[in-house]
Amino acid sequence: MNEIMTAIILGIVEGLTEFLPVSSTGHLILATELLGYDASRWAIFNIAIQPGAILAIVVLYRKLFWDMLTGFFRRDPVAIAFVRNLLIAFFPAVILGLALGDYIELLLENAVVVAWALIVGGFAILLVERYAKTVDVGGVANVSVRQSALVGLVQCIAMIPGVSRSGATILGAMSFGVDRKTAAEFSFFLALPTLSGATALQLFKHRDAISANDLGLIAVGAFVSFIVAWAVIKAFLAVVTRYGFAPFAWYRIVVGAAALVWLGMR
């Protein structure tokens, strides 16, 4: 398979899974194993194309972000609360990411860890869906400081590949009483500082591994991930509102179990 096709496939996987509670990193690792790619060759590529998916959030919610940005400088209470909540939730990931970065990179090479994390995460989603008591808080700005801090702590669990950053933050927020729609949007918006920071850090650390020849492939993968993520995000809230998160839970369990069987038979 030529490199452009590989870039397109990985871009599709990134765009499909980044904002769903199924783990984009886990799927990219499994895709690398399944299709026989050189994992070390494509590991940095998988990180470098994340800005494409991040841009999809910016485009889809551009009016809200503009209103929050301008409102923040006008000292609007809603805008200040919005920014405050995202920064509070972002802070724990900064601390643990810097402290445990090298260990996390080792886990990125372990497809078995991904498979087990998918299965365990699937059952966790089913439990939260069944037992969480939520109320409509009316948007990210209305999430409390305590809830924001707890969501930030839960997000750190997603440093284990296969857990899913979006899954951890959405289900974490619901566990702390936040309604589905607000929990999902909190997860979307929190992705901007979290993924941007993680991407910038990893690209800086591994800057010598990226050559000028790689830039074209990264551009292709990022563009594909942007288009796919844009379509997925638009449909995601409608699916969750109608069916909840159970379909994603069962998907994780099936994929994780299938991956364990396949990895064991190789």
C-alpha positions as CSV (number, residue, x, y, z in Angstrom):
1,M,0.0,0.0,0.0
2,N,1.5,3.4,-1.0
3,E,2.1,6.1,1.6
4,I,-0.6,8.4,0.4
5,M,-3.3,5.7,0.8
6,T,-1.9,5.0,4.3
7,A,-2.1,8.6,5.2
8,I,-5.8,8.7,4.0
9,I,-6.7,5.6,6.0
10,L,-5.2,6.9,9.2
11,G,-6.8,10.3,8.6
12,I,-10.2,8.6,8.3
13,V,-9.6,6.7,11.5
14,E,-8.5,9.8,13.3
15,G,-11.5,11.8,12.1
16,L,-14.0,9.1,12.9
17,T,-12.8,8.3,16.4
18,E,-11.3,11.5,17.9
19,F,-14.5,12.9,19.4
20,L,-16.4,9.6,19.9
21,P,-15.9,7.7,23.2
22,V,-14.0,4.9,21.4
23,S,-10.4,6.1,21.6
24,S,-8.8,7.5,18.5
25,T,-5.3,6.7,19.7
26,G,-6.3,3.1,20.4
27,H,-7.8,2.7,16.9
28,L,-4.8,4.2,15.2
29,I,-2.6,1.7,17.1
30,L,-4.8,-1.2,16.2
31,A,-5.0,0.0,12.6
32,T,-1.2,0.1,12.4
33,E,-1.0,-3.5,13.8
34,L,-3.9,-4.8,11.6
35,L,-2.6,-3.4,8.3
36,G,1.0,-4.2,9.0
37,Y,2.4,-0.6,9.0
38,D,5.7,0.2,10.6
39,A,4.5,1.6,14.0
40,S,7.6,3.7,14.6
41,R,7.3,5.2,11.1
42,W,3.7,6.3,11.6
43,A,3.5,7.1,15.3
44,I,4.5,10.8,14.9
45,F,2.3,11.1,11.9
46,N,-0.7,10.0,14.0
47,I,0.0,12.9,16.4
48,A,0.8,15.4,13.6
49,I,-2.6,15.0,12.0
50,Q,-4.6,15.7,15.1
51,P,-4.8,19.5,14.3
52,G,-7.1,18.5,11.4
53,A,-9.7,17.1,13.8
54,I,-9.2,20.0,16.2
55,L,-9.9,22.5,13.4
56,A,-13.3,20.8,12.8
57,I,-14.4,21.8,16.3
58,V,-13.2,25.4,15.8
59,V,-15.1,25.6,12.5
60,L,-18.3,24.1,13.8
61,Y,-18.4,26.2,16.9
62,R,-16.8,29.3,15.5
63,K,-19.6,31.6,16.5
64,L,-19.7,30.3,20.1
65,F,-15.9,30.6,20.4
66,W,-15.9,34.2,19.0
67,D,-18.7,35.2,21.4
68,M,-16.8,33.7,24.3
69,L,-13.5,35.3,23.3
70,T,-15.0,38.8,22.8
71,G,-17.1,38.4,25.9
72,F,-14.1,37.4,28.0
73,F,-12.4,40.7,27.2
74,R,-15.6,42.5,28.0
75,R,-15.6,40.7,31.3
76,D,-18.9,39.0,30.5
77,P,-19.6,36.5,33.4
78,V,-20.7,33.7,31.1
79,A,-17.6,34.0,29.0
80,I,-15.3,34.2,32.0
81,A,-17.0,31.1,33.5
82,F,-16.6,29.3,30.1
83,V,-12.9,29.9,29.9
84,R,-12.4,29.3,33.6
85,N,-14.0,25.8,33.4
86,L,-11.9,24.8,30.4
87,L,-8.7,25.9,32.0
88,I,-9.5,24.2,35.3
89,A,-10.2,20.9,33.5
90,F,-7.1,21.3,31.3
91,F,-4.6,21.9,34.1
92,P,-4.4,18.3,35.5
93,A,-3.5,16.9,32.1
94,V,-0.6,19.4,31.8
95,I,0.9,18.3,35.1
96,L,0.6,14.5,34.5
97,G,1.4,14.7,30.8
98,L,4.8,16.4,31.6
99,A,5.5,14.1,34.5
100,L,4.6,10.8,32.8
101,G,5.2,11.6,29.2
102,D,8.0,9.0,28.6
103,Y,6.0,6.2,30.3
104,I,2.9,7.1,28.2
105,E,4.9,6.8,25.0
106,L,5.9,3.2,26.0
107,L,2.2,2.3,26.3
108,L,1.5,3.6,22.8
109,E,3.4,0.6,21.5
110,N,1.2,-1.9,23.3
111,A,-1.8,-3.1,21.3
112,V,-2.8,-5.5,24.1
113,V,-3.2,-2.6,26.5
114,V,-5.5,-0.9,23.9
115,A,-7.7,-3.9,23.5
116,W,-8.2,-4.4,27.3
117,A,-8.8,-0.6,27.8
118,L,-11.5,-0.7,25.1
119,I,-13.3,-3.6,26.8
120,V,-13.1,-2.1,30.3
121,G,-14.1,1.3,29.1
122,G,-17.1,-0.2,27.3
123,F,-18.4,-1.7,30.5
124,A,-17.7,1.5,32.4
125,I,-19.9,3.4,29.9
126,L,-22.7,0.9,30.4
127,L,-22.5,1.5,34.2
128,V,-22.5,5.3,33.9
129,E,-25.4,5.2,31.5
130,R,-27.4,3.1,33.8
131,Y,-26.7,4.7,37.2
132,A,-25.6,8.3,36.6
133,K,-28.0,11.0,37.9
134,T,-27.8,14.0,35.6
135,V,-29.5,17.4,35.3
136,D,-29.6,19.9,32.5
137,V,-27.0,22.5,33.5
138,G,-27.6,24.6,30.4
139,G,-24.1,24.7,28.9
140,V,-20.4,24.6,29.7
141,A,-20.4,28.0,31.4
142,N,-22.8,26.7,34.0
143,V,-20.7,23.6,35.0
144,S,-19.4,24.2,38.5
145,V,-15.7,24.6,39.4
146,R,-15.8,21.3,41.3
147,Q,-17.3,19.5,38.4
148,S,-14.7,21.0,36.0
149,A,-11.8,20.0,38.3
150,L,-13.2,16.4,38.5
151,V,-13.6,16.2,34.7
152,G,-10.0,17.3,34.4
153,L,-8.8,14.6,36.7
154,V,-10.8,11.9,34.9
155,Q,-9.4,13.1,31.6
156,C,-5.9,12.0,32.8
157,I,-7.0,8.4,32.8
158,A,-7.2,8.7,29.0
159,M,-3.4,8.9,28.9
160,I,-3.7,5.1,28.8
161,P,-4.2,4.3,25.1
162,G,-7.6,2.8,24.4
163,V,-9.4,4.6,27.3
164,S,-10.6,7.5,25.1
165,R,-10.2,11.1,26.1
166,S,-13.7,12.0,24.9
167,G,-15.1,8.9,26.6
168,A,-13.4,9.7,29.9
169,T,-14.5,13.4,29.9
170,I,-18.1,12.8,28.7
171,L,-18.8,9.9,31.1
172,G,-16.9,11.6,33.9
173,A,-19.0,14.7,33.5
174,M,-22.2,12.7,33.5
175,S,-21.0,10.8,36.6
176,F,-20.7,14.2,38.3
177,G,-24.3,15.2,37.4
178,V,-23.8,17.0,34.0
179,D,-26.3,16.3,31.3
180,R,-25.3,14.4,28.1
181,K,-25.3,17.3,25.7
182,T,-23.3,19.6,27.9
183,A,-20.9,16.8,28.8
184,A,-20.3,16.1,25.1
185,E,-19.8,19.8,24.3
186,F,-17.5,20.2,27.3
187,S,-15.4,17.3,25.9
188,F,-15.3,18.8,22.5
189,F,-14.2,22.2,23.8
190,L,-11.7,20.7,26.2
191,A,-10.1,19.0,23.2
192,L,-8.8,22.3,21.9
193,P,-6.2,23.1,24.7
194,T,-5.6,19.4,25.5
195,L,-4.9,18.1,22.1
196,S,-3.2,21.2,20.9
197,G,-0.8,21.2,23.9
198,A,-0.1,17.4,23.6
199,T,0.4,17.7,19.8
200,A,2.8,20.7,20.1
201,L,4.8,18.9,22.9
202,Q,5.2,15.7,21.0
203,L,6.1,17.3,17.7
204,F,8.7,19.4,19.5
205,K,10.2,16.4,21.3
206,H,10.3,14.4,18.1
207,R,11.0,17.2,15.6
208,D,14.1,15.5,14.3
209,A,12.0,12.5,13.2
210,I,10.0,14.7,10.8
211,S,11.5,15.6,7.4
212,A,10.3,17.9,4.7
213,N,9.1,14.8,2.7
214,D,6.7,14.0,5.5
215,L,4.9,17.4,5.4
216,G,2.8,16.4,2.3
217,L,1.6,13.2,3.9
218,I,0.8,15.0,7.1
219,A,-1.2,17.6,5.2
220,V,-3.2,14.9,3.5
221,G,-3.9,13.1,6.7
222,A,-4.9,16.3,8.6
223,F,-7.2,17.4,5.8
224,V,-9.0,14.0,5.7
225,S,-9.3,13.9,9.5
226,F,-10.8,17.4,9.4
227,I,-13.5,16.5,6.8
228,V,-14.4,13.2,8.6
229,A,-14.4,14.8,12.1
230,W,-16.6,17.6,10.9
231,A,-19.2,15.1,9.6
232,V,-18.9,12.9,12.8
233,I,-19.4,15.8,15.2
234,K,-22.5,17.1,13.5
235,A,-24.1,13.6,13.8
236,F,-22.8,12.7,17.2
237,L,-25.0,14.8,19.4
238,A,-28.1,13.7,17.6
239,V,-27.2,10.0,18.0
240,V,-26.4,10.5,21.7
241,T,-29.6,12.4,22.4
242,R,-31.7,9.6,20.9
243,Y,-29.8,6.4,21.8
244,G,-27.3,7.4,24.5
245,F,-23.8,6.0,24.7
246,A,-24.7,2.3,24.9
247,P,-24.0,1.6,21.2
248,F,-20.5,3.0,21.6
249,A,-20.0,0.8,24.7
250,W,-20.9,-2.4,22.9
251,Y,-18.8,-1.4,19.9
252,R,-15.8,-1.0,22.3
253,I,-16.4,-4.4,23.9
254,V,-16.7,-6.2,20.5
255,V,-13.7,-4.5,19.0
256,G,-11.5,-5.0,22.1
257,A,-12.4,-8.7,22.3
258,A,-11.9,-9.2,18.6
259,A,-8.5,-7.5,18.9
260,L,-7.4,-9.7,21.8
261,V,-8.3,-12.8,19.8
262,W,-6.5,-11.6,16.7
263,L,-3.4,-10.5,18.7
264,G,-3.3,-13.9,20.5
265,M,-3.5,-15.8,17.2
266,R,-0.7,-14.0,15.4
